[in-house]
Amino acid sequence: MDYAASTPIEPSVRREIDKAAGLYGNPSSFNDMGRLARNKLEESRQSVARFLGAKTDEIIFTASGSEANSLAILGLANKQSKPGEIITTPIEHLSVLEPLRVLEKRGWKITYLKVNLEGLVDLNDLKKKLNPRVRLVSIIYANNEIGTIQPILKISKLIRSFGVTNRPLFHVDACQAAGYLEMNVNNLGADLMTFNSSKIYGPRGIAVLYKKSGIGLAPLILGGNQEHGFRAGTENLPTIAGLAAAIKLINKNESEKTTRLRDYFFDNIFKVLPDIKINGPVGNLRLANNINISIPGISDEQLLLELDKYGIYASSGSACTSHSVEPSHVLKAIGVEKKYLSGALRLSLGRQTTKKEIDYALEILPKAVADLRKRYKII
């Protein structure tokens, strides 16, 4: 139950990776093997572009969602003649927050929007904070910890209503959303959007930055003209082909099944653990596969290790912060009480999750909690 951290690679995707690995030519080489590799690369790029409703020259392949976010934010900032302002939220993934902290040290103003107890952006606050100095608005589509789905279309309309010639650009981190929500960049009104392969049953080490035509970015990796000049280095063809194959397997109907399993868990968890708290929204405003609860009096680490003994693989939040001893910045930002900060548990469901597994989790969780409270004399 840790699909939000990474998903298993589908067998057909694995076969596509193996097949592309046989195309050993460099896509930039002017020979037959290079041309074969180039054809496969552009075929894969076309699949990604079609998925996003974009043009092929708007697709940039990177090594991770974190790199794609850095390229969007730092790449845009490095193109500016002087520092400006960027609007974001306090519940973004660290791959957005950390580049913003770097820019803050360089003189950029970073403005954080208000979010409510469910993690939803305050649209009136955004309207008030938009001004001519703002160069970028960066909002996560579906929160990786608490599953909150932001009203991306409403946000983009607000940004566009600010003006045509001098409006801010809109960046969307869609890494958790890609397998479940609308991803057409035209329908969403995104200028920059990122998603990665390891969240959609594809290989690790490959992600995408969509960059609308005409937007200038300074590359972070120098040395060649690959990826339309925005990312130097020989393209990782096997993983790119795997990503394209994984996209073709996305079926939005799967979210209906996953939503039923998620809601079944929520309907039954209070029967076995009445003192828990659900973090984030309940219902349609929550990502289909996301469950996040807090259990008072128990540390995240103790709980995860105990569940691991029973074969339940979960997390306390983002996998990128799993070694941090600090409470979740997301839970703190939405105002979760102190007693609920240390016992956060994220269960994320996926394509292979069954009702039997949910029932098993509902059986084991109260037992694990009771054992921990007894062991550590927690009242």
Number of C-alpha atoms within 10 A of each C-alpha: 23 20 24 26 17 18 21 16 19 16 11 14 23 20 14 19 22 15 13 21 16 11 18 13 18 19 24 15 13 11 12 12 15 17 17 17 25 21 13 19 20 16 16 21 24 18 18 25 20 14 18 20 14 19 16 17 16 20 23 22 24 27 18 21 26 22 20 28 29 20 25 30 25 20 18 18 23 17 14 13 7 10 18 18 21 24 21 22 24 21 29 21 23 16 17 25 20 13 17 23 13 12 21 16 9 11 12 18 18 20 18 16 20 19 18 12 14 21 26 21 24 14 16 11 13 20 14 9 14 21 14 13 14 21 20 25 24 23 27 25 26 27 27 26 30 26 28 27 25 19 16 20 15 13 22 21 12 16 21 17 11 15 11 9 7 13 18 24 21 21 26 26 28 22 28 28 23 23 24 20 16 14 19 15 21 13 13 17 20 22 21 24 27 30 27 29 29 25 25 28 27 30 26 19 16 26 25 26 26 27 23 19 13 8 12 16 19 19 18 15 12 13 10 14 13 17 17 12 16 20 21 17 14 13 21 18 24 24 25 31 28 28 31 24 23 24 21 12 15 15 10 13 9 14 18 13 17 24 19 14 23 24 17 14 17 17 10 14 22 14 11 14 16 11 11 16 19 19 25 27 19 16 12 10 17 21 28 28 27 28 25 21 21 24 22 20 18 20 20 23 18 15 21 20 16 20 20 12 10 13 12 19 17 22 27 25 26 19 16 12 16 14 9 9 11 10 19 20 17 24 26 15 16 19 14 18 12 12 12 22 25 22 23 28 25 26 23 27 24 25 15 11 16 14 15 10 15 19 15 13 20 19 13 18 19 16 16 19 21 13 14 18 14 11 9 11 9 13 7
